[in-house]
Amino acid sequence: MSLPEHPSAPVALVTGGGSGIGRAIARRLSEAGYLVALAGRRAQPLEATLSELPNEPGAFAVPTDVSDPVSVEALFDAVARRAGRLDLLVNNAGAFGPSAPIGEYPHDGWTST
């Protein structure tokens, strides 16, 4: 059994990579020569981001719900399998919860982002 070839370029994982700041970060990292892995809840925006990356060959997306530990484990398994390592993690995923003073913010709100 031969081992899969892994990229020589540094590998970056961007959560929330399907839109906004995550998409811009992914694009900039790709321009800088990184192999970019994208994570986000919806596949279509991730695929749209992939198509915009200047250094697209090798880049990949993994639909992921970062509030679900099983989904996060599957994400890191996919990165290990496809890239062999992770050099940079951009924790950009987020969600909008209730608006409240920090001391009154519900615990479930913290764990959902």
C-alpha positions, 0 to 999 in steps of 0.5 A: 500500500502506498501512502498518498502524496501530500502537498508541499505548500502550507495547508490552511483551513478556513471555517466559515469559508463560504462567504464574507470574511472567510471567503476573502481570507481563503482567497488571500491565502490561496494567492499567498500559495496556501492549499486551502481547505474550506469548512461551512454549513452549506456546500453551495457557498463553499463550492462558489468560494473554491471556484474563485480561488486563484490557486484552486488545484488541490483546494477542497471544501468539507461541509461542516457544522462546527457546533457538532463535535462529530462534524468537526472530527470528520472535518479534521479527518478529511484535512488529514486524509487529503492534505496530510497536515494543517499549518494554519487554522482560521476560526472564522465560523460564527452564528448570530444568537440573541442580543444580551449583555455578556453576563446574561448571555445563555450558555447554549448561545456560547456553544453554538458558535 
